[in-house]
């Protein structure tokens, strides 16, 4: 399996592929996978915060908080990108229904 390239949502190449119906589905799938990875990192960071707080390891608790915060920020980036791509798909479906009538 070929790993997808990490791209910014404002990238010209990303926007061209986002509006192309064939590439849009691939982008949605790749973005969903990335978002889920960072969601699991966030949940792992939260779980580690509680575990390290119970065992009184302050440094590890702070590092776990840092992991959870960074993964939450990156996850919201991919969540916004996923919303944008799904919104484009919905618009194309609505336009196709409108043209058929």
TITORLUM-788032 format. One record per residue (C-alpha): chain; x, y, z; residue in one letter. Coordinates in steps of 0.05 Angstrom, whole numbers. Layout:
BEGIN
<chain = A	xx = X	yy = Y	zz = Z	resn = A> $
...
***
This chain:
BEGIN
<chain = A	xx = 0	yy = 0	zz = 0	resn = X> $
<chain = A	xx = 28	yy = 67	zz = -20	resn = X> $
<chain = A	xx = 28	yy = 118	zz = 35	resn = X> $
<chain = A	xx = -7	yy = 183	zz = 17	resn = X> $
<chain = A	xx = 32	yy = 248	zz = 15	resn = X> $
<chain = A	xx = 21	yy = 297	zz = 71	resn = X> $
<chain = A	xx = -9	yy = 359	zz = 41	resn = X> $
<chain = A	xx = -38	yy = 424	zz = 65	resn = X> $
<chain = A	xx = -111	yy = 441	zz = 53	resn = X> $
<chain = A	xx = -91	yy = 506	zz = 19	resn = X> $
<chain = A	xx = -44	yy = 471	zz = -30	resn = X> $
<chain = A	xx = -62	yy = 483	zz = -103	resn = X> $
<chain = A	xx = -53	yy = 409	zz = -120	resn = X> $
<chain = A	xx = -99	yy = 389	zz = -62	resn = X> $
<chain = A	xx = -154	yy = 436	zz = -86	resn = X> $
<chain = A	xx = -150	yy = 409	zz = -157	resn = X> $
<chain = A	xx = -157	yy = 338	zz = -134	resn = X> $
<chain = A	xx = -211	yy = 356	zz = -84	resn = X> $
<chain = A	xx = -257	yy = 382	zz = -138	resn = X> $
<chain = A	xx = -244	yy = 321	zz = -182	resn = X> $
<chain = A	xx = -297	yy = 268	zz = -165	resn = X> $
<chain = A	xx = -250	yy = 210	zz = -176	resn = X> $
<chain = A	xx = -195	yy = 237	zz = -130	resn = X> $
<chain = A	xx = -245	yy = 264	zz = -80	resn = X> $
<chain = A	xx = -264	yy = 195	zz = -54	resn = X> $
<chain = A	xx = -191	yy = 176	zz = -47	resn = X> $
<chain = A	xx = -177	yy = 241	zz = -9	resn = X> $
<chain = A	xx = -236	yy = 228	zz = 38	resn = X> $
<chain = A	xx = -210	yy = 159	zz = 53	resn = X> $
<chain = A	xx = -138	yy = 182	zz = 66	resn = X> $
<chain = A	xx = -161	yy = 241	zz = 109	resn = X> $
<chain = A	xx = -206	yy = 196	zz = 149	resn = X> $
<chain = A	xx = -149	yy = 148	zz = 164	resn = X> $
<chain = A	xx = -104	yy = 205	zz = 186	resn = X> $
<chain = A	xx = -158	yy = 235	zz = 230	resn = X> $
<chain = A	xx = -170	yy = 168	zz = 263	resn = X> $
<chain = A	xx = -96	yy = 158	zz = 277	resn = X> $
<chain = A	xx = -92	yy = 226	zz = 312	resn = X> $
<chain = A	xx = -157	yy = 211	zz = 349	resn = X> $
<chain = A	xx = -126	yy = 148	zz = 377	resn = X> $
<chain = A	xx = -63	yy = 186	zz = 396	resn = X> $
<chain = A	xx = -106	yy = 237	zz = 433	resn = X> $
<chain = A	xx = -144	yy = 183	zz = 470	resn = X> $
<chain = A	xx = -79	yy = 148	zz = 487	resn = X> $
<chain = A	xx = -51	yy = 213	zz = 514	resn = X> $
<chain = A	xx = -112	yy = 224	zz = 557	resn = X> $
<chain = A	xx = -108	yy = 153	zz = 585	resn = X> $
<chain = A	xx = -34	yy = 163	zz = 599	resn = X> $
<chain = A	xx = -48	yy = 227	zz = 637	resn = X> $
<chain = A	xx = -93	yy = 190	zz = 686	resn = X> $
<chain = A	xx = -46	yy = 131	zz = 693	resn = X> $
<chain = A	xx = 15	yy = 175	zz = 707	resn = X> $
<chain = A	xx = -25	yy = 219	zz = 754	resn = X> $
<chain = A	xx = -45	yy = 158	zz = 795	resn = X> $
<chain = A	xx = 27	yy = 134	zz = 799	resn = X> $
<chain = A	xx = 52	yy = 204	zz = 817	resn = X> $
<chain = A	xx = 98	yy = 212	zz = 757	resn = X> $
<chain = A	xx = 93	yy = 287	zz = 743	resn = X> $
<chain = A	xx = 141	yy = 290	zz = 684	resn = X> $
<chain = A	xx = 107	yy = 234	zz = 647	resn = X> $
<chain = A	xx = 39	yy = 266	zz = 661	resn = X> $
<chain = A	xx = 62	yy = 332	zz = 630	resn = X> $
<chain = A	xx = 90	yy = 295	zz = 569	resn = X> $
<chain = A	xx = 24	yy = 258	zz = 561	resn = X> $
<chain = A	xx = -13	yy = 324	zz = 565	resn = X> $
<chain = A	xx = 33	yy = 351	zz = 510	resn = X> $
<chain = A	xx = 19	yy = 289	zz = 467	resn = X> $
<chain = A	xx = -56	yy = 297	zz = 476	resn = X> $
<chain = A	xx = -55	yy = 371	zz = 460	resn = X> $
<chain = A	xx = -13	yy = 365	zz = 397	resn = X> $
<chain = A	xx = -53	yy = 306	zz = 371	resn = X> $
<chain = A	xx = -119	yy = 343	zz = 385	resn = X> $
<chain = A	xx = -95	yy = 403	zz = 344	resn = X> $
<chain = A	xx = -73	yy = 360	zz = 286	resn = X> $
<chain = A	xx = -136	yy = 319	zz = 290	resn = X> $
<chain = A	xx = -180	yy = 381	zz = 284	resn = X> $
<chain = A	xx = -141	yy = 401	zz = 221	resn = X> $
<chain = A	xx = -157	yy = 335	zz = 188	resn = X> $
<chain = A	xx = -229	yy = 338	zz = 214	resn = X> $
<chain = A	xx = -237	yy = 406	zz = 180	resn = X> $
<chain = A	xx = -206	yy = 378	zz = 116	resn = X> $
<chain = A	xx = -253	yy = 318	zz = 119	resn = X> $
<chain = A	xx = -314	yy = 364	zz = 128	resn = X> $
<chain = A	xx = -292	yy = 404	zz = 68	resn = X> $
<chain = A	xx = -284	yy = 342	zz = 24	resn = X> $
<chain = A	xx = -350	yy = 312	zz = 46	resn = X> $
<chain = A	xx = -385	yy = 378	zz = 34	resn = X> $
<chain = A	xx = -359	yy = 379	zz = -37	resn = X> $
<chain = A	xx = -386	yy = 309	zz = -48	resn = X> $
<chain = A	xx = -455	yy = 329	zz = -21	resn = X> $
<chain = A	xx = -458	yy = 389	zz = -67	resn = X> $
<chain = A	xx = -442	yy = 346	zz = -128	resn = X> $
<chain = A	xx = -497	yy = 297	zz = -109	resn = X> $
<chain = A	xx = -548	yy = 354	zz = -99	resn = X> $
<chain = A	xx = -529	yy = 385	zz = -166	resn = X> $
<chain = A	xx = -537	yy = 318	zz = -201	resn = X> $
<chain = A	xx = -607	yy = 309	zz = -171	resn = X> $
<chain = A	xx = -626	yy = 380	zz = -190	resn = X> $
<chain = A	xx = -603	yy = 369	zz = -262	resn = X> $
<chain = A	xx = -643	yy = 305	zz = -268	resn = X> $
<chain = A	xx = -707	yy = 341	zz = -249	resn = X> $
***
